[in-house]
Amino acid sequence: MDSLSASTAESFRLLFSGDAALWVIIFTSFSVSVRAILIAAPLAFVVAFLMAHLRYRGRRTMIAGFSALQSIPAVVVGLTVYLVFSRSGPLGDLQLLFTHSSMIIGQILLSFPLLVALSHAAFQAADRRVWETSVTLGAKPYHAFMTLLHEIRFGLIAALLAGFGRIIAEVGCSMMVGGNILGYTRNIPTAIALETTKGEFAQAIALGMVLLALALLLNGLLAFFQGRGEMSS
Amino acid sequence: MKSPFANLIVLFLFLVATHSLAGERQVVRMAITTSTENSGLLAVIQPAFEQALDIRVHIIAVGTGKALELGRRGDVDVVLVHARLAEEAFVAAGFGVARHEIMYNDFIIVGPEDDPAGVRGMQDAGKALLQIEAAAAPFVSRGDDSGTHKKEQVIWQQAGIEPQGHWYRQVGQGMGKSLQIAGEMQAYTLVDRGTWLAHRATIPLKLLVFDGADLKNAYGIIAVSPERFPDVHYSEVERLIRWFESDAAHALIAGYRVDGEQLFYPVN
Protein backbone atom coordinates (compact mmCIF):
# COMPACT_ATOMS: atom_id res chain seq x y z
CA MET A 1 0.00 0.00 0.00
CA ASP A 2 3.03 2.19 0.49
CA SER A 3 3.64 2.54 -3.21
CA LEU A 4 0.00 3.50 -3.79
CA SER A 5 0.01 6.34 -1.29
CA ALA A 6 3.47 7.50 -2.35
CA SER A 7 2.47 7.50 -6.02
CA THR A 8 -0.72 9.37 -5.24
CA ALA A 9 1.13 12.02 -3.25
CA GLU A 10 3.64 12.39 -6.06
CA SER A 11 0.82 12.67 -8.59
CA PHE A 12 -0.66 15.65 -6.72
CA ARG A 13 2.75 17.30 -6.71
CA LEU A 14 3.03 16.79 -10.49
CA LEU A 15 -0.42 18.22 -11.11
CA PHE A 16 -0.10 21.31 -8.98
CA SER A 17 3.54 22.17 -9.55
CA GLY A 18 2.77 22.81 -13.21
CA ASP A 19 4.89 19.91 -14.48
CA ALA A 20 5.31 20.92 -18.13
CA ALA A 21 5.36 17.41 -19.63
CA LEU A 22 2.13 16.57 -17.87
CA TRP A 23 0.29 19.65 -19.05
CA VAL A 24 1.48 19.21 -22.65
CA ILE A 25 -0.21 15.79 -22.59
CA ILE A 26 -3.42 17.25 -21.16
CA PHE A 27 -3.35 20.06 -23.72
CA THR A 28 -2.86 17.56 -26.58
CA SER A 29 -5.90 15.60 -25.46
CA PHE A 30 -8.11 18.66 -25.40
CA SER A 31 -6.72 20.18 -28.57
CA VAL A 32 -7.33 17.01 -30.59
CA SER A 33 -10.73 16.14 -29.14
CA VAL A 34 -12.10 19.70 -29.31
CA ARG A 35 -11.10 20.02 -32.95
CA ALA A 36 -12.62 16.61 -33.70
CA ILE A 37 -15.94 17.46 -32.07
CA LEU A 38 -16.09 20.92 -33.73
CA ILE A 39 -15.65 19.35 -37.13
CA ALA A 40 -17.96 16.40 -36.51
CA ALA A 41 -20.83 18.22 -34.79
CA PRO A 42 -22.02 20.63 -37.55
CA LEU A 43 -22.07 17.81 -40.10
CA ALA A 44 -23.80 15.49 -37.64
CA PHE A 45 -26.46 18.11 -36.84
CA VAL A 46 -27.25 18.64 -40.50
CA VAL A 47 -27.51 14.89 -41.13
CA ALA A 48 -29.68 14.48 -38.02
CA PHE A 49 -31.92 17.37 -39.11
CA LEU A 50 -32.40 15.87 -42.58
CA MET A 51 -33.20 12.50 -41.06
CA ALA A 52 -35.77 14.07 -38.78
CA HIS A 53 -37.44 16.36 -41.32
CA LEU A 54 -37.32 14.66 -44.67
CA ARG A 55 -39.25 11.57 -45.64
CA TYR A 56 -37.30 9.38 -47.99
CA ARG A 57 -36.69 5.70 -48.64
CA GLY A 58 -34.08 4.14 -46.42
CA ARG A 59 -34.57 6.71 -43.68
CA ARG A 60 -35.41 4.16 -41.01
CA THR A 61 -32.45 2.03 -42.01
CA MET A 62 -30.22 5.08 -41.73
CA ILE A 63 -31.51 5.92 -38.26
CA ALA A 64 -31.02 2.34 -37.14
CA GLY A 65 -27.59 2.34 -38.75
CA PHE A 66 -26.34 5.40 -36.85
CA SER A 67 -27.86 4.02 -33.69
CA ALA A 68 -25.98 0.75 -34.11
CA LEU A 69 -22.70 2.48 -35.02
CA GLN A 70 -22.71 4.28 -31.66
CA SER A 71 -21.09 1.24 -30.15
CA ILE A 72 -18.37 0.82 -32.78
CA PRO A 73 -15.18 -0.16 -30.94
CA ALA A 74 -12.40 2.44 -30.93
CA VAL A 75 -9.79 -0.12 -31.90
CA VAL A 76 -11.74 -1.01 -35.03
CA VAL A 77 -11.89 2.65 -36.05
CA GLY A 78 -8.19 2.89 -35.23
CA LEU A 79 -7.30 -0.11 -37.35
CA THR A 80 -9.35 1.24 -40.27
CA VAL A 81 -7.83 4.72 -40.10
CA TYR A 82 -4.37 3.18 -39.75
CA LEU A 83 -4.76 0.99 -42.84
CA VAL A 84 -6.22 3.82 -44.91
CA PHE A 85 -3.55 6.39 -44.00
CA SER A 86 -0.52 4.11 -43.81
CA ARG A 87 1.91 5.05 -46.56
CA SER A 88 1.15 1.72 -48.19
CA GLY A 89 -2.59 2.39 -47.87
CA PRO A 90 -4.96 4.15 -50.27
CA LEU A 91 -4.47 7.63 -48.77
CA GLY A 92 -0.84 7.14 -47.73
CA ASP A 93 0.38 10.00 -49.91
CA LEU A 94 -1.27 12.49 -47.56
CA GLN A 95 1.26 11.48 -44.86
CA LEU A 96 -1.26 11.86 -42.09
CA LEU A 97 -0.42 8.79 -40.02
CA PHE A 98 1.04 9.57 -36.56
CA THR A 99 -0.11 13.20 -36.68
CA HIS A 100 -2.86 15.15 -34.93
CA SER A 101 -4.80 15.01 -38.19
CA SER A 102 -5.14 11.24 -38.18
CA MET A 103 -6.13 11.27 -34.51
CA ILE A 104 -8.76 13.90 -35.27
CA ILE A 105 -10.10 11.86 -38.19
CA GLY A 106 -10.33 8.79 -35.96
CA GLN A 107 -12.16 10.72 -33.27
CA ILE A 108 -14.54 12.27 -35.79
CA LEU A 109 -15.47 8.79 -36.99
CA LEU A 110 -15.91 7.64 -33.40
CA SER A 111 -18.10 10.52 -32.29
CA PHE A 112 -20.12 11.04 -35.48
CA PRO A 113 -22.68 8.23 -35.03
CA LEU A 114 -23.22 9.21 -31.41
CA LEU A 115 -23.68 12.87 -32.33
CA VAL A 116 -26.12 11.99 -35.12
CA ALA A 117 -28.17 9.59 -32.98
CA LEU A 118 -28.46 11.93 -29.99
CA SER A 119 -29.13 15.10 -31.98
CA HIS A 120 -31.60 13.22 -34.14
CA ALA A 121 -33.54 12.41 -30.99
CA ALA A 122 -33.49 16.12 -30.11
CA PHE A 123 -34.70 17.11 -33.60
CA GLN A 124 -37.46 14.49 -33.44
CA ALA A 125 -38.63 15.81 -30.10
CA ALA A 126 -38.70 19.40 -31.36
CA ASP A 127 -41.98 20.86 -32.33
CA ARG A 128 -42.24 20.76 -36.14
CA ARG A 129 -44.16 24.00 -35.92
CA VAL A 130 -40.99 25.91 -35.00
CA TRP A 131 -39.60 25.17 -38.44
CA GLU A 132 -42.93 25.62 -40.22
CA THR A 133 -43.75 28.90 -38.47
CA SER A 134 -40.32 30.34 -39.23
CA VAL A 135 -40.64 29.44 -42.88
CA THR A 136 -44.22 30.79 -43.06
CA LEU A 137 -43.05 34.04 -41.51
CA GLY A 138 -40.62 34.37 -44.38
CA ALA A 139 -37.41 33.10 -42.78
CA LYS A 140 -34.87 31.69 -45.20
CA PRO A 141 -34.11 27.98 -44.61
CA TYR A 142 -30.78 28.87 -43.00
CA HIS A 143 -32.41 31.20 -40.50
CA ALA A 144 -35.22 28.76 -39.82
CA PHE A 145 -32.60 26.10 -39.18
CA MET A 146 -30.77 28.38 -36.74
CA THR A 147 -34.03 29.10 -34.90
CA LEU A 148 -34.68 25.40 -34.64
CA LEU A 149 -31.15 24.76 -33.34
CA HIS A 150 -31.66 27.44 -30.74
CA GLU A 151 -34.94 25.85 -29.74
CA ILE A 152 -33.37 22.47 -29.05
CA ARG A 153 -30.01 23.76 -27.84
CA PHE A 154 -30.03 21.78 -24.60
CA GLY A 155 -30.47 18.51 -26.43
CA LEU A 156 -27.69 19.44 -28.82
CA ILE A 157 -25.33 20.45 -26.03
CA ALA A 158 -26.06 17.14 -24.36
CA ALA A 159 -25.14 15.41 -27.63
CA LEU A 160 -21.90 17.42 -27.83
CA LEU A 161 -20.92 16.52 -24.28
CA ALA A 162 -21.67 12.85 -24.80
CA GLY A 163 -19.62 12.85 -28.01
CA PHE A 164 -16.75 14.65 -26.34
CA GLY A 165 -16.84 12.24 -23.41
CA ARG A 166 -16.59 9.33 -25.82
CA ILE A 167 -13.45 10.57 -27.58
CA ILE A 168 -11.50 12.31 -24.81
CA ALA A 169 -11.21 9.02 -22.93
CA GLU A 170 -10.57 6.55 -25.73
CA VAL A 171 -7.20 4.91 -25.95
CA GLY A 172 -7.32 2.30 -28.73
CA CYS A 173 -7.66 4.58 -31.72
CA SER A 174 -5.28 7.29 -30.46
CA MET A 175 -2.61 4.72 -29.73
CA MET A 176 -2.82 3.12 -33.17
CA VAL A 177 -3.06 6.17 -35.40
CA GLY A 178 -1.30 8.73 -33.20
CA GLY A 179 1.65 6.57 -32.20
CA ASN A 180 1.87 8.00 -28.67
CA ILE A 181 4.71 10.38 -29.67
CA LEU A 182 6.06 12.34 -26.72
CA GLY A 183 5.26 16.05 -26.90
CA TYR A 184 3.13 15.59 -29.99
CA THR A 185 0.50 12.87 -30.20
CA ARG A 186 0.73 11.56 -26.63
CA ASN A 187 -2.63 12.27 -25.00
CA ILE A 188 -4.07 11.46 -21.60
CA PRO A 189 -5.28 7.90 -22.28
CA THR A 190 -2.18 6.78 -24.22
CA ALA A 191 0.10 8.37 -21.63
CA ILE A 192 -1.68 6.49 -18.84
CA ALA A 193 -1.22 3.26 -20.77
CA LEU A 194 2.48 3.97 -21.31
CA GLU A 195 3.31 5.22 -17.83
CA THR A 196 1.70 2.12 -16.39
CA THR A 197 3.90 -0.13 -18.54
CA LYS A 198 6.92 1.81 -17.32
CA GLY A 199 5.83 1.47 -13.72
CA GLU A 200 5.65 5.27 -13.37
CA PHE A 201 2.38 5.27 -11.53
CA ALA A 202 2.54 8.85 -10.26
CA GLN A 203 2.07 10.39 -13.67
CA ALA A 204 -0.53 7.76 -14.60
CA ILE A 205 -2.51 8.56 -11.45
CA ALA A 206 -2.23 12.32 -12.04
CA LEU A 207 -3.58 11.95 -15.58
CA GLY A 208 -6.20 9.51 -14.38
CA MET A 209 -7.45 12.11 -11.91
CA VAL A 210 -7.72 14.71 -14.65
CA LEU A 211 -9.69 12.28 -16.80
CA LEU A 212 -11.90 11.25 -13.90
CA ALA A 213 -12.62 14.85 -12.91
CA LEU A 214 -13.44 15.61 -16.52
CA ALA A 215 -15.75 12.59 -16.84
CA LEU A 216 -17.63 13.57 -13.67
CA LEU A 217 -17.92 17.16 -14.85
CA LEU A 218 -19.14 16.12 -18.31
CA ASN A 219 -21.69 13.70 -16.90
CA GLY A 220 -22.89 16.31 -14.43
CA LEU A 221 -23.34 18.82 -17.23
CA LEU A 222 -24.97 16.15 -19.38
CA ALA A 223 -27.54 15.39 -16.69
CA PHE A 224 -28.13 19.11 -16.25
CA PHE A 225 -28.69 19.85 -19.93
CA GLN A 226 -30.80 16.76 -20.48
CA GLY A 227 -32.95 17.93 -17.59
CA ARG A 228 -33.25 21.40 -19.14
CA GLY A 229 -34.07 19.82 -22.51
CA GLU A 230 -36.93 17.85 -21.02
CA MET A 231 -38.30 20.86 -19.22
CA SER A 232 -38.30 23.02 -22.31
CA SER A 233 -39.98 20.45 -24.54
CA MET B 1 -29.81 36.45 -36.16
CA LYS B 2 -26.97 35.72 -33.83
CA SER B 3 -26.92 32.32 -32.28
CA PRO B 4 -24.07 30.39 -30.78
CA PHE B 5 -24.49 27.88 -33.56
CA ALA B 6 -23.75 30.43 -36.27
CA ASN B 7 -20.51 31.18 -34.46
CA LEU B 8 -19.81 27.50 -34.24
CA ILE B 9 -20.17 27.05 -37.97
CA VAL B 10 -17.84 29.99 -38.62
CA LEU B 11 -15.34 28.49 -36.23
CA PHE B 12 -15.67 25.15 -37.97
CA LEU B 13 -14.91 26.66 -41.38
CA PHE B 14 -11.99 28.54 -39.88
CA LEU B 15 -10.57 25.35 -38.41
CA VAL B 16 -10.93 23.44 -41.64
CA ALA B 17 -9.34 26.27 -43.61
CA THR B 18 -6.43 26.84 -41.28
CA HIS B 19 -5.76 23.31 -40.20
CA SER B 20 -2.35 23.12 -41.74
CA LEU B 21 -0.99 19.73 -42.58
CA ALA B 22 2.30 21.07 -43.87
CA GLY B 23 3.70 21.94 -40.46
CA GLU B 24 3.54 18.33 -39.39
CA ARG B 25 5.76 16.89 -42.11
CA GLN B 26 9.37 17.92 -41.70
CA VAL B 27 10.24 15.51 -38.96
CA VAL B 28 12.00 12.20 -38.84
CA ARG B 29 9.92 9.31 -37.56
CA MET B 30 11.78 6.62 -35.72
CA ALA B 31 10.21 3.37 -34.58
CA ILE B 32 12.07 2.00 -31.57
CA THR B 33 11.68 -0.97 -29.28
CA THR B 34 9.80 -0.57 -26.05
CA SER B 35 12.91 -1.81 -24.20
CA THR B 36 14.88 1.24 -25.36
CA GLU B 37 12.15 3.58 -24.22
CA ASN B 38 11.27 1.73 -20.99
CA SER B 39 14.91 1.64 -19.91
CA GLY B 40 15.01 5.44 -19.94
CA LEU B 41 17.95 5.66 -22.38
CA LEU B 42 15.94 7.43 -25.02
CA ALA B 43 14.95 10.29 -22.74
CA VAL B 44 18.66 11.01 -22.34
CA ILE B 45 19.84 10.74 -25.93
CA GLN B 46 16.86 12.19 -27.80
CA PRO B 47 17.43 15.81 -26.73
CA ALA B 48 21.13 15.36 -27.57
CA PHE B 49 20.67 14.25 -31.17
CA GLU B 50 17.79 16.63 -31.81
CA GLN B 51 19.99 19.48 -30.76
CA ALA B 52 23.17 18.25 -32.47
CA LEU B 53 21.41 17.64 -35.79
CA ASP B 54 18.77 20.36 -35.55
CA ILE B 55 15.93 18.00 -36.47
CA ARG B 56 12.71 16.93 -34.83
CA VAL B 57 12.42 13.22 -34.22
CA HIS B 58 9.07 11.62 -33.48
CA ILE B 59 9.56 8.43 -31.53
CA ILE B 60 7.08 5.60 -31.87
CA ALA B 61 7.83 2.96 -29.26
CA VAL B 62 6.53 -0.48 -30.26
CA GLY B 63 7.78 -4.05 -30.30
CA THR B 64 10.49 -4.97 -32.80
CA GLY B 65 8.06 -6.88 -35.03
CA LYS B 66 5.72 -3.90 -35.23
CA ALA B 67 8.62 -1.48 -35.75
CA LEU B 68 9.86 -3.49 -38.73
CA GLU B 69 6.30 -3.70 -40.07
CA LEU B 70 6.01 0.10 -39.84
CA GLY B 71 9.24 0.25 -41.86
CA ARG B 72 7.95 -2.26 -44.43
CA ARG B 73 4.86 -0.11 -44.94
CA GLY B 74 6.90 3.08 -45.20
CA ASP B 75 5.22 4.58 -42.14
CA VAL B 76 8.51 5.50 -40.46
CA ASP B 77 11.86 6.77 -41.75
CA VAL B 78 14.15 4.71 -39.55
CA VAL B 79 13.93 1.77 -37.13
CA LEU B 80 15.99 1.02 -34.02
CA VAL B 81 15.35 -2.59 -33.05
CA HIS B 82 16.91 -5.71 -31.60
CA ALA B 83 16.36 -8.91 -33.56
CA ARG B 84 19.34 -9.54 -35.78
CA LEU B 85 17.83 -12.21 -38.00
CA ALA B 86 14.65 -10.23 -38.63
CA GLU B 87 16.72 -7.09 -39.29
CA GLU B 88 18.88 -8.86 -41.85
CA ALA B 89 15.77 -10.19 -43.57
CA PHE B 90 14.33 -6.66 -43.57
CA VAL B 91 17.42 -5.31 -45.35
CA ALA B 92 17.68 -8.30 -47.72
CA ALA B 93 14.08 -7.77 -48.84
CA GLY B 94 14.96 -4.22 -49.84
CA PHE B 95 12.95 -2.40 -47.15
CA GLY B 96 16.02 -1.14 -45.31
CA VAL B 97 19.28 0.33 -46.58
CA ALA B 98 21.78 -1.30 -44.22
CA ARG B 99 21.97 -2.54 -40.65
CA HIS B 100 24.25 -0.61 -38.31
CA GLU B 101 24.85 -2.29 -34.98
CA ILE B 102 25.06 0.55 -32.47
CA MET B 103 24.96 -0.98 -29.02
CA TYR B 104 24.34 -4.14 -27.08
CA ASN B 105 23.63 -5.50 -23.66
CA ASP B 106 22.27 -8.85 -22.62
CA PHE B 107 19.11 -10.68 -21.81
CA ILE B 108 18.59 -12.29 -18.44
CA ILE B 109 16.03 -14.58 -16.88
CA VAL B 110 14.35 -13.35 -13.74
CA GLY B 111 12.03 -15.32 -11.52
CA PRO B 112 10.58 -15.73 -8.05
CA GLU B 113 12.81 -15.71 -5.00
CA ASP B 114 12.00 -19.33 -4.09
CA ASP B 115 12.94 -20.46 -7.64
CA PRO B 116 10.68 -23.56 -7.99
CA ALA B 117 12.48 -24.68 -11.18
CA GLY B 118 15.91 -24.39 -9.55
CA VAL B 119 17.60 -22.34 -12.27
CA ARG B 120 19.48 -19.89 -10.05
CA GLY B 121 23.09 -19.50 -11.08
CA MET B 122 22.72 -21.18 -14.47
CA GLN B 123 24.21 -19.50 -17.54
CA ASP B 124 22.75 -21.52 -20.40
CA ALA B 125 19.31 -20.03 -21.07
CA GLY B 126 18.18 -23.05 -23.10
CA LYS B 127 18.84 -25.43 -20.20
CA ALA B 128 17.13 -23.05 -17.78
CA LEU B 129 14.01 -22.94 -19.95
CA LEU B 130 14.04 -26.76 -20.15
CA GLN B 131 13.94 -26.91 -16.36
CA ILE B 132 11.18 -24.32 -16.15
CA GLU B 133 9.13 -26.35 -18.62
CA ALA B 134 9.80 -29.59 -16.75
CA ALA B 135 8.66 -27.99 -13.49
CA ALA B 136 5.69 -26.38 -15.30
CA ALA B 137 6.59 -23.25 -13.37
CA PRO B 138 4.71 -20.13 -14.54
CA PHE B 139 6.59 -18.35 -17.35
CA VAL B 140 5.50 -15.00 -18.79
CA SER B 141 6.15 -14.57 -22.52
CA ARG B 142 5.87 -11.20 -24.24
CA GLY B 143 3.87 -12.86 -27.00
CA ASP B 144 3.97 -9.69 -29.09
CA ASP B 145 6.55 -10.48 -31.79
CA SER B 146 8.96 -8.05 -30.15
CA GLY B 147 12.74 -8.50 -30.20
CA THR B 148 12.62 -10.05 -26.75
CA HIS B 149 9.83 -12.38 -27.82
CA LYS B 150 11.78 -13.41 -30.94
CA LYS B 151 14.82 -14.08 -28.77
CA GLU B 152 12.76 -16.20 -26.41
CA GLN B 153 11.34 -18.21 -29.31
CA VAL B 154 14.84 -18.85 -30.66
CA ILE B 155 15.97 -20.14 -27.26
CA TRP B 156 12.93 -22.44 -26.96
CA GLN B 157 13.52 -23.67 -30.48
CA GLN B 158 17.19 -24.41 -29.85
CA ALA B 159 16.22 -26.24 -26.68
CA GLY B 160 13.83 -28.31 -28.80
CA ILE B 161 10.64 -27.42 -26.97
CA GLU B 162 7.39 -25.95 -28.11
CA PRO B 163 6.15 -24.26 -24.95
CA GLN B 164 2.50 -24.78 -24.22
CA GLY B 165 0.28 -25.32 -21.26
CA HIS B 166 -1.27 -23.34 -18.48
CA TRP B 167 2.16 -22.41 -17.07
CA TYR B 168 3.19 -20.64 -20.31
CA ARG B 169 1.45 -17.25 -20.37
CA GLN B 170 1.65 -14.98 -23.41
CA VAL B 171 0.67 -11.54 -22.21
CA GLY B 172 1.02 -9.48 -25.40
CA GLN B 173 2.42 -6.45 -23.58
CA GLY B 174 5.52 -4.25 -23.62
CA MET B 175 8.60 -5.17 -21.59
CA GLY B 176 7.84 -3.09 -18.50
CA LYS B 177 4.25 -4.33 -18.28
CA SER B 178 5.29 -7.93 -18.85
CA LEU B 179 7.77 -7.65 -15.97
CA GLN B 180 5.07 -6.28 -13.70
CA ILE B 181 2.75 -9.13 -14.68
CA ALA B 182 5.51 -11.67 -14.04
CA GLY B 183 6.07 -10.04 -10.64
CA GLU B 184 2.39 -10.26 -9.75
CA MET B 185 2.19 -13.90 -10.88
CA GLN B 186 5.57 -14.83 -9.37
CA ALA B 187 6.53 -16.18 -12.78
CA TYR B 188 9.81 -16.47 -14.68
CA THR B 189 10.43 -14.24 -17.66
CA LEU B 190 13.10 -13.29 -20.17
CA VAL B 191 13.98 -9.60 -20.03
CA ASP B 192 16.66 -7.28 -21.40
CA ARG B 193 19.03 -6.14 -18.68
CA GLY B 194 18.29 -2.46 -19.31
CA THR B 195 14.58 -2.72 -18.58
CA TRP B 196 15.29 -4.99 -15.60
CA LEU B 197 17.69 -2.49 -14.02
CA ALA B 198 15.22 0.32 -14.58
CA HIS B 199 12.41 -1.65 -12.91
CA ARG B 200 13.97 -3.98 -10.37
CA ALA B 201 13.30 -1.69 -7.42
CA THR B 202 9.55 -2.26 -7.76
CA ILE B 203 9.41 -5.82 -9.15
CA PRO B 204 9.35 -8.68 -6.59
CA LEU B 205 11.56 -10.98 -8.68
CA LYS B 206 15.23 -11.95 -8.63
CA LEU B 207 17.94 -12.10 -11.29
CA LEU B 208 18.55 -15.83 -11.75
CA VAL B 209 20.14 -16.64 -15.13
CA PHE B 210 22.69 -14.47 -16.95
CA ASP B 211 25.97 -14.34 -18.85
CA GLY B 212 25.04 -17.17 -21.23
CA ALA B 213 26.42 -17.19 -24.77
CA ASP B 214 22.84 -17.37 -26.07
CA LEU B 215 21.76 -14.22 -24.22
CA LYS B 216 23.44 -11.41 -26.16
CA ASN B 217 21.12 -8.54 -27.10
CA ALA B 218 22.33 -6.38 -29.99
CA TYR B 219 20.56 -3.23 -31.16
CA GLY B 220 20.64 -2.19 -34.81
CA ILE B 221 19.52 0.95 -36.57
CA ILE B 222 18.28 0.77 -40.18
CA ALA B 223 17.21 3.53 -42.56
CA VAL B 224 14.03 2.73 -44.49
CA SER B 225 14.86 2.45 -48.18
CA PRO B 226 14.38 5.72 -50.09
CA GLU B 227 14.19 3.68 -53.29
CA ARG B 228 11.07 1.94 -52.12
CA PHE B 229 9.58 4.95 -50.34
CA PRO B 230 10.80 8.15 -52.06
CA ASP B 231 9.24 10.42 -49.43
CA VAL B 232 11.21 9.12 -46.42
CA HIS B 233 13.63 11.67 -44.95
CA TYR B 234 16.72 9.75 -45.94
CA SER B 235 19.34 12.48 -45.68
CA GLU B 236 18.23 13.35 -42.12
CA VAL B 237 18.25 9.66 -41.22
CA GLU B 238 21.78 9.27 -42.59
CA ARG B 239 22.91 12.10 -40.34
CA LEU B 240 21.10 10.48 -37.42
CA ILE B 241 22.87 7.15 -38.01
CA ARG B 242 26.21 8.92 -38.27
CA TRP B 243 25.42 10.60 -34.97
CA PHE B 244 24.79 7.20 -33.36
CA GLU B 245 28.24 6.15 -34.55
CA SER B 246 29.93 9.28 -33.19
CA ASP B 247 32.06 9.50 -30.07
CA ALA B 248 29.55 11.88 -28.52
CA ALA B 249 26.80 9.29 -28.83
CA HIS B 250 29.03 6.51 -27.54
CA ALA B 251 29.89 8.57 -24.49
CA LEU B 252 26.21 9.25 -23.78
CA ILE B 253 25.16 5.62 -24.25
CA ALA B 254 28.05 4.26 -22.17
CA GLY B 255 27.46 6.92 -19.55
CA TYR B 256 23.78 6.12 -19.05
CA ARG B 257 23.44 4.44 -15.70
CA VAL B 258 20.65 3.28 -13.44
CA ASP B 259 21.61 2.70 -9.81
CA GLY B 260 25.23 3.05 -10.85
CA GLU B 261 25.02 0.21 -13.39
CA GLN B 262 25.74 0.64 -17.06
CA LEU B 263 22.78 -0.47 -19.20
CA PHE B 264 24.08 -0.34 -22.77
CA TYR B 265 27.48 -0.84 -24.40
CA PRO B 266 28.18 1.10 -27.61
CA VAL B 267 29.63 -0.77 -30.59
CA ASN B 268 32.68 0.92 -32.03
Contacts between the chains, C-beta under 8 A, distances in Angstrom:
chain1	res1	chain2	res2	distance
A	3	B	202	6.9
A	35	B	15	6.1
A	35	B	19	7.4
A	38	B	8	7.1
A	38	B	11	6.3
A	38	B	12	5.5
A	38	B	15	5.9
A	39	B	12	6.3
A	39	B	15	6.5
A	39	B	16	6.8
A	41	B	8	7.3
A	41	B	12	7.9
A	42	B	8	6.6
A	42	B	9	5.5
A	42	B	12	5.0
A	45	B	5	8.0
A	86	B	73	5.0
A	86	B	74	7.7
A	86	B	75	5.4
A	87	B	73	5.9
A	87	B	74	3.7
A	87	B	75	5.4
A	87	B	229	6.3
A	87	B	231	7.5
A	88	B	72	7.9
A	88	B	73	4.2
A	88	B	74	5.8
A	88	B	75	7.7
A	89	B	73	7.9
A	92	B	74	7.1
A	94	B	21	7.3
A	95	B	21	7.8
A	95	B	25	6.0
A	95	B	231	7.0
A	96	B	21	7.0
A	97	B	75	5.5
A	98	B	29	6.3
A	98	B	58	6.4
A	98	B	60	6.4
A	98	B	75	7.2
A	99	B	21	7.5
A	99	B	24	4.4
A	100	B	24	6.9
A	101	B	19	7.3
A	101	B	21	5.9
A	101	B	24	6.9
A	143	B	1	5.4
A	146	B	1	5.8
A	146	B	3	5.0
A	146	B	5	6.0
A	146	B	6	6.1
A	147	B	1	7.9
A	147	B	3	8.0
A	149	B	3	6.5
A	149	B	5	4.5
A	150	B	3	5.0
A	150	B	5	7.1
A	153	B	4	7.5
A	153	B	5	7.8
A	156	B	5	7.9
A	179	B	58	7.2
A	179	B	60	4.1
A	180	B	60	7.1
A	180	B	61	7.0
A	181	B	58	4.4
A	181	B	59	6.1
A	181	B	60	6.2
A	182	B	59	6.3
A	184	B	58	6.0
A	185	B	58	7.9
A	194	B	61	7.7
A	196	B	177	6.9
A	197	B	34	7.3
A	197	B	38	6.8
A	197	B	173	6.7
A	197	B	174	4.5
A	197	B	175	7.8
A	197	B	176	4.3
A	197	B	177	3.9
A	197	B	180	7.8
A	198	B	37	8.0
A	198	B	38	5.4
A	198	B	176	4.9
A	199	B	176	5.7
A	199	B	180	6.3
A	199	B	199	5.5
A	199	B	202	5.4
A	199	B	203	7.8
